[in-house]
Amino acid sequence: MNGLDFSCIPVFQDLSPEELGKVQVIFREEARPSGSVIMAEGQVGDEMFILVRGQVQISKAMLLEGMSVPLLNMESPRKVLATLKHDAHPVLGELALIDADLRSATVRAVTDCLFLITSRELFFGLAQREPEIGVKLLLTLGRRMASTIRRSNSEVVKLTTALALSLRKGI
């Protein structure tokens, strides 16, 4: 794959050179132009992406589908959650490997990007053939998801506290 060093990608950090060779075959490289939607919130997905070149922006709808809030006059009811650069090789869409649910956010290319992409079928095929590699990768992804949940829980507590204080002042 164009000489890309998989050992520099954090999600593969616990793998030996032999294991990395087995992992490389389930990924393909794909370029996406600036402005393109990599994944769209609310759509079903079955692929995981690793950003290896470029920059992406992750956003989420601020309102539930079909909801209208008359007091909110906004051009775009979306909130930018993060802008990620390739230097950390961020993983995107990993939940799609675990379940077949809807995408939880939209990812858009800010610059021309290059991704490593695998599907649920290829990922779990490898995990069945090579259970030790599968366990290592799933543990790494699980730790990443746990960290995301902890950060989200902390943000929910902050927001609900701010809302409660705001409502109390209004009484």
Contacts in CASP RR format, 6 or more apart in sequence:
PFRMAT RR
TARGET T0000
AUTHOR 0000-0000-0000
METHOD contacts of the structure
MODEL  1
MNGLDFSCIPVFQDLSPEELGKVQVIFREEARPSGSVIMAEGQVGDEMFI
LVRGQVQISKAMLLEGMSVPLLNMESPRKVLATLKHDAHPVLGELALIDA
DLRSATVRAVTDCLFLITSRELFFGLAQREPEIGVKLLLTLGRRMASTIR
RSNSEVVKLTTALALSLRKGI
1 24 0 8 1.000
1 27 0 8 1.000
1 29 0 8 1.000
1 116 0 8 1.000
2 29 0 8 1.000
4 29 0 8 1.000
4 52 0 8 1.000
4 116 0 8 1.000
6 12 0 8 1.000
6 15 0 8 1.000
6 20 0 8 1.000
6 21 0 8 1.000
6 23 0 8 1.000
6 24 0 8 1.000
7 13 0 8 1.000
7 15 0 8 1.000
7 17 0 8 1.000
7 20 0 8 1.000
8 89 0 8 1.000
9 50 0 8 1.000
9 52 0 8 1.000
9 89 0 8 1.000
9 116 0 8 1.000
10 88 0 8 1.000
10 89 0 8 1.000
10 140 0 8 1.000
11 50 0 8 1.000
11 89 0 8 1.000
11 91 0 8 1.000
11 137 0 8 1.000
11 140 0 8 1.000
11 141 0 8 1.000
11 144 0 8 1.000
12 20 0 8 1.000
12 23 0 8 1.000
12 137 0 8 1.000
13 140 0 8 1.000
14 136 0 8 1.000
14 139 0 8 1.000
14 140 0 8 1.000
15 23 0 8 1.000
15 133 0 8 1.000
15 136 0 8 1.000
15 137 0 8 1.000
19 130 0 8 1.000
19 132 0 8 1.000
19 133 0 8 1.000
19 136 0 8 1.000
22 126 0 8 1.000
22 130 0 8 1.000
22 133 0 8 1.000
23 126 0 8 1.000
23 133 0 8 1.000
23 137 0 8 1.000
26 118 0 8 1.000
26 122 0 8 1.000
26 123 0 8 1.000
26 125 0 8 1.000
26 126 0 8 1.000
27 50 0 8 1.000
27 116 0 8 1.000
27 117 0 8 1.000
27 118 0 8 1.000
28 116 0 8 1.000
28 117 0 8 1.000
28 118 0 8 1.000
29 52 0 8 1.000
29 114 0 8 1.000
29 115 0 8 1.000
29 116 0 8 1.000
29 117 0 8 1.000
30 114 0 8 1.000
30 115 0 8 1.000
30 117 0 8 1.000
31 112 0 8 1.000
31 113 0 8 1.000
31 114 0 8 1.000
31 115 0 8 1.000
32 38 0 8 1.000
32 109 0 8 1.000
32 112 0 8 1.000
32 113 0 8 1.000
32 114 0 8 1.000
32 115 0 8 1.000
33 109 0 8 1.000
33 112 0 8 1.000
34 109 0 8 1.000
34 110 0 8 1.000
34 111 0 8 1.000
34 112 0 8 1.000
34 113 0 8 1.000
35 108 0 8 1.000
35 109 0 8 1.000
35 110 0 8 1.000
36 108 0 8 1.000
36 109 0 8 1.000
37 106 0 8 1.000
37 107 0 8 1.000
37 108 0 8 1.000
37 109 0 8 1.000
38 49 0 8 1.000
38 56 0 8 1.000
38 92 0 8 1.000
38 107 0 8 1.000
38 108 0 8 1.000
38 109 0 8 1.000
38 113 0 8 1.000
38 115 0 8 1.000
39 45 0 8 1.000
39 49 0 8 1.000
39 92 0 8 1.000
39 93 0 8 1.000
39 103 0 8 1.000
39 105 0 8 1.000
39 106 0 8 1.000
39 107 0 8 1.000
40 103 0 8 1.000
40 106 0 8 1.000
41 59 0 8 1.000
41 60 0 8 1.000
41 61 0 8 1.000
41 102 0 8 1.000
41 103 0 8 1.000
41 104 0 8 1.000
41 105 0 8 1.000
41 106 0 8 1.000
42 102 0 8 1.000
42 103 0 8 1.000
42 104 0 8 1.000
43 102 0 8 1.000
43 103 0 8 1.000
44 100 0 8 1.000
44 101 0 8 1.000
44 102 0 8 1.000
44 103 0 8 1.000
45 93 0 8 1.000
45 96 0 8 1.000
45 100 0 8 1.000
45 102 0 8 1.000
45 103 0 8 1.000
46 96 0 8 1.000
46 97 0 8 1.000
46 100 0 8 1.000
46 119 0 8 1.000
46 120 0 8 1.000
46 121 0 8 1.000
47 93 0 8 1.000
47 96 0 8 1.000
47 117 0 8 1.000
47 118 0 8 1.000
47 119 0 8 1.000
47 120 0 8 1.000
48 91 0 8 1.000
48 92 0 8 1.000
48 93 0 8 1.000
48 94 0 8 1.000
48 96 0 8 1.000
48 97 0 8 1.000
48 117 0 8 1.000
48 118 0 8 1.000
48 119 0 8 1.000
48 123 0 8 1.000
49 91 0 8 1.000
49 92 0 8 1.000
49 93 0 8 1.000
49 107 0 8 1.000
49 115 0 8 1.000
49 116 0 8 1.000
49 117 0 8 1.000
50 89 0 8 1.000
50 90 0 8 1.000
50 91 0 8 1.000
50 92 0 8 1.000
50 115 0 8 1.000
50 116 0 8 1.000
50 117 0 8 1.000
51 84 0 8 1.000
51 85 0 8 1.000
51 86 0 8 1.000
51 89 0 8 1.000
51 90 0 8 1.000
51 92 0 8 1.000
51 113 0 8 1.000
51 114 0 8 1.000
51 115 0 8 1.000
52 86 0 8 1.000
52 89 0 8 1.000
52 114 0 8 1.000
52 115 0 8 1.000
52 116 0 8 1.000
53 86 0 8 1.000
53 112 0 8 1.000
53 113 0 8 1.000
53 114 0 8 1.000
54 85 0 8 1.000
54 86 0 8 1.000
54 109 0 8 1.000
54 110 0 8 1.000
54 111 0 8 1.000
54 112 0 8 1.000
54 113 0 8 1.000
54 114 0 8 1.000
55 83 0 8 1.000
55 84 0 8 1.000
55 85 0 8 1.000
55 86 0 8 1.000
55 109 0 8 1.000
55 110 0 8 1.000
55 111 0 8 1.000
55 113 0 8 1.000
56 83 0 8 1.000
56 84 0 8 1.000
56 90 0 8 1.000
56 92 0 8 1.000
56 107 0 8 1.000
56 108 0 8 1.000
56 109 0 8 1.000
56 110 0 8 1.000
56 113 0 8 1.000
57 80 0 8 1.000
57 82 0 8 1.000
57 83 0 8 1.000
57 84 0 8 1.000
57 107 0 8 1.000
57 108 0 8 1.000
57 110 0 8 1.000
58 80 0 8 1.000
58 81 0 8 1.000
58 82 0 8 1.000
58 83 0 8 1.000
58 84 0 8 1.000
58 92 0 8 1.000
58 105 0 8 1.000
58 106 0 8 1.000
58 107 0 8 1.000
59 78 0 8 1.000
59 79 0 8 1.000
59 80 0 8 1.000
59 81 0 8 1.000
59 105 0 8 1.000
59 106 0 8 1.000
59 108 0 8 1.000
60 78 0 8 1.000
60 79 0 8 1.000
60 81 0 8 1.000
60 104 0 8 1.000
60 105 0 8 1.000
60 106 0 8 1.000
61 77 0 8 1.000
61 78 0 8 1.000
61 79 0 8 1.000
62 74 0 8 1.000
62 77 0 8 1.000
62 78 0 8 1.000
62 79 0 8 1.000
63 69 0 8 1.000
63 72 0 8 1.000
63 77 0 8 1.000
78 106 0 8 1.000
81 105 0 8 1.000
83 110 0 8 1.000
84 90 0 8 1.000
84 92 0 8 1.000
86 113 0 8 1.000
86 114 0 8 1.000
91 141 0 8 1.000
91 144 0 8 1.000
92 107 0 8 1.000
93 103 0 8 1.000
93 107 0 8 1.000
94 141 0 8 1.000
94 144 0 8 1.000
94 145 0 8 1.000
95 101 0 8 1.000
95 104 0 8 1.000
95 145 0 8 1.000
96 103 0 8 1.000
96 120 0 8 1.000
97 118 0 8 1.000
97 120 0 8 1.000
97 123 0 8 1.000
97 124 0 8 1.000
97 141 0 8 1.000
98 141 0 8 1.000
100 120 0 8 1.000
123 137 0 8 1.000
126 133 0 8 1.000
126 134 0 8 1.000
127 133 0 8 1.000
127 134 0 8 1.000
127 135 0 8 1.000
127 137 0 8 1.000
127 138 0 8 1.000
END
